[in-house]
Amino acid sequence: MHAKDVMTPNVVTVRPDTEVCTIARRFIERWNSAVPIVDQGAASSGSSAKAI
């Protein structure tokens, strides 16, 4: 088994300037408990679970 076998295929991400209410809406719509926060270059800036 490989990491790709258990990963979510369509990851929802947000930018550092995304409003918290938008992130909360995405949690509800997609049953997520966290989303990666990425900058313009798609480098990870952290996780919304840690930020909220």
Biopython code that builds the backbone (N, CA, C, O; Angstrom):
import numpy as np
from Bio.PDB.StructureBuilder import StructureBuilder

atoms = [
    (1, "MET", "N", (0.853, -1.172, 0.000)),
    (1, "MET", "CA", (0.000, 0.000, 0.000)),
    (1, "MET", "C", (0.899, 1.235, 0.000)),
    (1, "MET", "O", (1.966, 1.240, 0.614)),
    (2, "HIS", "N", (0.460, 2.264, -0.687)),
    (2, "HIS", "CA", (1.202, 3.511, -0.787)),
    (2, "HIS", "C", (0.348, 4.666, -0.275)),
    (2, "HIS", "O", (-0.870, 4.539, -0.145)),
    (3, "ALA", "N", (0.988, 5.779, 0.012)),
    (3, "ALA", "CA", (0.267, 6.963, 0.498)),
    (3, "ALA", "C", (-0.861, 7.359, -0.453)),
    (3, "ALA", "O", (-1.939, 7.749, -0.006)),
    (4, "LYS", "N", (-0.620, 7.262, -1.758)),
    (4, "LYS", "CA", (-1.639, 7.643, -2.749)),
    (4, "LYS", "C", (-2.899, 6.796, -2.627)),
    (4, "LYS", "O", (-3.970, 7.220, -3.063)),
    (5, "ASP", "N", (-2.790, 5.608, -2.041)),
    (5, "ASP", "CA", (-3.938, 4.716, -1.887)),
    (5, "ASP", "C", (-4.908, 5.168, -0.803)),
    (5, "ASP", "O", (-6.068, 4.756, -0.802)),
    (6, "VAL", "N", (-4.452, 6.004, 0.111)),
    (6, "VAL", "CA", (-5.316, 6.451, 1.210)),
    (6, "VAL", "C", (-5.526, 7.960, 1.223)),
    (6, "VAL", "O", (-6.216, 8.482, 2.098)),
    (7, "MET", "N", (-4.945, 8.652, 0.276)),
    (7, "MET", "CA", (-5.062, 10.116, 0.232)),
    (7, "MET", "C", (-6.367, 10.544, -0.429)),
    (7, "MET", "O", (-6.923, 9.821, -1.255)),
    (8, "THR", "N", (-6.841, 11.716, -0.061)),
    (8, "THR", "CA", (-8.008, 12.319, -0.696)),
    (8, "THR", "C", (-7.598, 12.813, -2.079)),
    (8, "THR", "O", (-6.625, 13.557, -2.202)),
    (9, "PRO", "N", (-8.325, 12.410, -3.124)),
    (9, "PRO", "CA", (-7.894, 12.769, -4.477)),
    (9, "PRO", "C", (-8.093, 14.245, -4.840)),
    (9, "PRO", "O", (-7.288, 14.802, -5.586)),
    (10, "ASN", "N", (-9.127, 14.875, -4.338)),
    (10, "ASN", "CA", (-9.426, 16.278, -4.665)),
    (10, "ASN", "C", (-9.356, 17.128, -3.403)),
    (10, "ASN", "O", (-10.373, 17.410, -2.768)),
    (11, "VAL", "N", (-8.164, 17.520, -3.059)),
    (11, "VAL", "CA", (-7.931, 18.250, -1.819)),
    (11, "VAL", "C", (-8.442, 19.688, -1.942)),
    (11, "VAL", "O", (-8.166, 20.376, -2.925)),
    (12, "VAL", "N", (-9.185, 20.124, -0.935)),
    (12, "VAL", "CA", (-9.654, 21.497, -0.863)),
    (12, "VAL", "C", (-8.604, 22.295, -0.108)),
    (12, "VAL", "O", (-8.215, 21.913, 0.996)),
    (13, "THR", "N", (-8.143, 23.391, -0.682)),
    (13, "THR", "CA", (-7.157, 24.242, -0.024)),
    (13, "THR", "C", (-7.687, 25.653, 0.077)),
    (13, "THR", "O", (-8.630, 26.021, -0.624)),
    (14, "VAL", "N", (-7.084, 26.442, 0.946)),
    (14, "VAL", "CA", (-7.415, 27.865, 1.074)),
    (14, "VAL", "C", (-6.122, 28.666, 1.100)),
    (14, "VAL", "O", (-5.051, 28.128, 1.377)),
    (15, "ARG", "N", (-6.231, 29.941, 0.812)),
    (15, "ARG", "CA", (-5.076, 30.845, 0.858)),
    (15, "ARG", "C", (-5.014, 31.509, 2.238)),
    (15, "ARG", "O", (-6.008, 31.520, 2.964)),
    (16, "PRO", "N", (-3.871, 32.051, 2.593)),
    (16, "PRO", "CA", (-3.742, 32.698, 3.903)),
    (16, "PRO", "C", (-4.727, 33.850, 4.128)),
    (16, "PRO", "O", (-5.047, 34.167, 5.274)),
    (17, "ASP", "N", (-5.210, 34.477, 3.055)),
    (17, "ASP", "CA", (-6.134, 35.604, 3.209)),
    (17, "ASP", "C", (-7.604, 35.202, 3.128)),
    (17, "ASP", "O", (-8.471, 36.074, 3.068)),
    (18, "THR", "N", (-7.904, 33.899, 3.126)),
    (18, "THR", "CA", (-9.285, 33.420, 3.099)),
    (18, "THR", "C", (-9.954, 33.735, 4.438)),
    (18, "THR", "O", (-9.379, 33.502, 5.501)),
    (19, "GLU", "N", (-11.170, 34.265, 4.370)),
    (19, "GLU", "CA", (-11.893, 34.604, 5.599)),
    (19, "GLU", "C", (-12.316, 33.329, 6.327)),
    (19, "GLU", "O", (-12.626, 32.315, 5.702)),
    (20, "VAL", "N", (-12.322, 33.399, 7.645)),
    (20, "VAL", "CA", (-12.649, 32.248, 8.481)),
    (20, "VAL", "C", (-14.049, 31.722, 8.171)),
    (20, "VAL", "O", (-14.260, 30.510, 8.193)),
    (21, "CYS", "N", (-15.012, 32.602, 7.882)),
    (21, "CYS", "CA", (-16.369, 32.136, 7.580)),
    (21, "CYS", "C", (-16.390, 31.299, 6.300)),
    (21, "CYS", "O", (-17.189, 30.369, 6.190)),
    (22, "THR", "N", (-15.537, 31.611, 5.345)),
    (22, "THR", "CA", (-15.434, 30.821, 4.117)),
    (22, "THR", "C", (-14.853, 29.445, 4.415)),
    (22, "THR", "O", (-15.320, 28.437, 3.884)),
    (23, "ILE", "N", (-13.838, 29.409, 5.262)),
    (23, "ILE", "CA", (-13.253, 28.127, 5.655)),
    (23, "ILE", "C", (-14.294, 27.280, 6.382)),
    (23, "ILE", "O", (-14.418, 26.086, 6.112)),
    (24, "ALA", "N", (-15.030, 27.877, 7.286)),
    (24, "ALA", "CA", (-16.062, 27.153, 8.040)),
    (24, "ALA", "C", (-17.125, 26.596, 7.095)),
    (24, "ALA", "O", (-17.590, 25.471, 7.279)),
    (25, "ARG", "N", (-17.508, 27.369, 6.093)),
    (25, "ARG", "CA", (-18.488, 26.908, 5.110)),
    (25, "ARG", "C", (-17.962, 25.685, 4.358)),
    (25, "ARG", "O", (-18.710, 24.740, 4.108)),
    (26, "ARG", "N", (-16.698, 25.700, 4.004)),
    (26, "ARG", "CA", (-16.104, 24.549, 3.303)),
    (26, "ARG", "C", (-16.066, 23.319, 4.204)),
    (26, "ARG", "O", (-16.273, 22.200, 3.734)),
    (27, "PHE", "N", (-15.803, 23.517, 5.490)),
    (27, "PHE", "CA", (-15.845, 22.390, 6.433)),
    (27, "PHE", "C", (-17.218, 21.728, 6.385)),
    (27, "PHE", "O", (-17.330, 20.505, 6.295)),
    (28, "ILE", "N", (-18.253, 22.552, 6.445)),
    (28, "ILE", "CA", (-19.623, 22.043, 6.481)),
    (28, "ILE", "C", (-19.999, 21.379, 5.157)),
    (28, "ILE", "O", (-20.568, 20.287, 5.149)),
    (29, "GLU", "N", (-19.686, 22.027, 4.049)),
    (29, "GLU", "CA", (-20.063, 21.514, 2.729)),
    (29, "GLU", "C", (-19.387, 20.194, 2.396)),
    (29, "GLU", "O", (-19.991, 19.332, 1.758)),
    (30, "ARG", "N", (-18.144, 20.029, 2.820)),
    (30, "ARG", "CA", (-17.373, 18.856, 2.417)),
    (30, "ARG", "C", (-17.038, 17.921, 3.571)),
    (30, "ARG", "O", (-16.267, 16.978, 3.390)),
    (31, "TRP", "N", (-17.591, 18.156, 4.733)),
    (31, "TRP", "CA", (-17.346, 17.317, 5.898)),
    (31, "TRP", "C", (-15.867, 17.241, 6.238)),
    (31, "TRP", "O", (-15.370, 16.190, 6.645)),
    (32, "ASN", "N", (-15.158, 18.364, 6.071)),
    (32, "ASN", "CA", (-13.741, 18.429, 6.424)),
    (32, "ASN", "C", (-13.591, 18.918, 7.853)),
    (32, "ASN", "O", (-14.451, 19.633, 8.366)),
    (33, "SER", "N", (-12.514, 18.535, 8.483)),
    (33, "SER", "CA", (-12.199, 19.062, 9.807)),
    (33, "SER", "C", (-10.966, 19.955, 9.743)),
    (33, "SER", "O", (-10.610, 20.606, 10.726)),
    (34, "ALA", "N", (-10.315, 19.982, 8.576)),
    (34, "ALA", "CA", (-9.152, 20.843, 8.367)),
    (34, "ALA", "C", (-8.905, 20.959, 6.862)),
    (34, "ALA", "O", (-9.263, 20.067, 6.093)),
    (35, "VAL", "N", (-8.301, 22.048, 6.464)),
    (35, "VAL", "CA", (-7.886, 22.218, 5.067)),
    (35, "VAL", "C", (-6.484, 22.807, 5.064)),
    (35, "VAL", "O", (-6.155, 23.616, 5.931)),
    (36, "PRO", "N", (-5.654, 22.416, 4.106)),
    (36, "PRO", "CA", (-4.319, 23.005, 4.009)),
    (36, "PRO", "C", (-4.403, 24.473, 3.598)),
    (36, "PRO", "O", (-5.225, 24.846, 2.762)),
    (37, "ILE", "N", (-3.560, 25.287, 4.184)),
    (37, "ILE", "CA", (-3.449, 26.692, 3.800)),
    (37, "ILE", "C", (-2.209, 26.800, 2.932)),
    (37, "ILE", "O", (-1.101, 26.505, 3.382)),
    (38, "VAL", "N", (-2.395, 27.227, 1.680)),
    (38, "VAL", "CA", (-1.273, 27.292, 0.737)),
    (38, "VAL", "C", (-1.116, 28.706, 0.181)),
    (38, "VAL", "O", (-2.086, 29.453, 0.055)),
    (39, "ASP", "N", (0.125, 29.055, -0.148)),
    (39, "ASP", "CA", (0.384, 30.357, -0.756)),
    (39, "ASP", "C", (0.271, 30.234, -2.272)),
    (39, "ASP", "O", (-0.114, 29.177, -2.772)),
    (40, "GLN", "N", (0.596, 31.279, -3.005)),
    (40, "GLN", "CA", (0.437, 31.283, -4.458)),
    (40, "GLN", "C", (1.248, 30.200, -5.148)),
    (40, "GLN", "O", (0.833, 29.699, -6.193)),
    (41, "GLY", "N", (2.369, 29.835, -4.604)),
    (41, "GLY", "CA", (3.203, 28.799, -5.186)),
    (41, "GLY", "C", (2.800, 27.400, -4.774)),
    (41, "GLY", "O", (3.500, 26.437, -5.085)),
    (42, "ALA", "N", (1.679, 27.274, -4.074)),
    (42, "ALA", "CA", (1.145, 26.007, -3.572)),
    (42, "ALA", "C", (2.007, 25.403, -2.469)),
    (42, "ALA", "O", (1.916, 24.207, -2.190)),
    (43, "ALA", "N", (2.832, 26.218, -1.852)),
    (43, "ALA", "CA", (3.604, 25.739, -0.696)),
    (43, "ALA", "C", (2.726, 25.835, 0.543)),
    (43, "ALA", "O", (2.013, 26.821, 0.730)),
    (44, "SER", "N", (2.777, 24.829, 1.373)),
    (44, "SER", "CA", (1.953, 24.809, 2.568)),
    (44, "SER", "C", (2.361, 25.881, 3.556)),
    (44, "SER", "O", (3.539, 26.056, 3.867)),
    (45, "SER", "N", (1.360, 26.592, 4.041)),
    (45, "SER", "CA", (1.592, 27.610, 5.068)),
    (45, "SER", "C", (1.072, 27.152, 6.413)),
    (45, "SER", "O", (1.220, 27.855, 7.412)),
    (46, "GLY", "N", (0.454, 25.960, 6.448)),
    (46, "GLY", "CA", (-0.071, 25.445, 7.688)),
    (46, "GLY", "C", (-1.401, 24.751, 7.473)),
    (46, "GLY", "O", (-1.770, 24.433, 6.342)),
    (47, "SER", "N", (-2.116, 24.518, 8.554)),
    (47, "SER", "CA", (-3.401, 23.849, 8.503)),
    (47, "SER", "C", (-4.429, 24.704, 9.205)),
    (47, "SER", "O", (-4.144, 25.305, 10.241)),
    (48, "SER", "N", (-5.633, 24.761, 8.640)),
    (48, "SER", "CA", (-6.690, 25.550, 9.261)),
    (48, "SER", "C", (-7.058, 25.001, 10.622)),
    (48, "SER", "O", (-7.510, 25.758, 11.481)),
    (49, "ALA", "N", (-6.880, 23.707, 10.849)),
    (49, "ALA", "CA", (-7.201, 23.125, 12.149)),
    (49, "ALA", "C", (-6.325, 23.723, 13.242)),
    (49, "ALA", "O", (-6.774, 23.884, 14.377)),
    (50, "LYS", "N", (-5.093, 24.050, 12.916)),
    (50, "LYS", "CA", (-4.190, 24.653, 13.890)),
    (50, "LYS", "C", (-4.470, 26.144, 14.044)),
    (50, "LYS", "O", (-4.243, 26.718, 15.109)),
    (51, "ALA", "N", (-4.966, 26.770, 12.969)),
    (51, "ALA", "CA", (-5.156, 28.215, 12.969)),
    (51, "ALA", "C", (-6.452, 28.637, 13.631)),
    (51, "ALA", "O", (-6.552, 29.754, 14.138)),
    (52, "ILE", "N", (-7.446, 27.763, 13.636)),
    (52, "ILE", "CA", (-8.762, 28.144, 14.180)),
    (52, "ILE", "C", (-8.897, 27.679, 15.605)),
    (52, "ILE", "O", (-9.932, 27.905, 16.233)),
]
sb = StructureBuilder()
sb.init_structure("model")
sb.init_model(0)
sb.init_chain("A")
sb.init_seg("    ")
for serial, (resi, resn, name, xyz) in enumerate(atoms, 1):
    if name == "N":
        sb.init_residue(resn, " ", resi, " ")
    sb.init_atom(name, np.array(xyz, "f"), 0.0, 1.0, " ", f" {name:<3s}", serial, name[0])
structure = sb.get_structure()
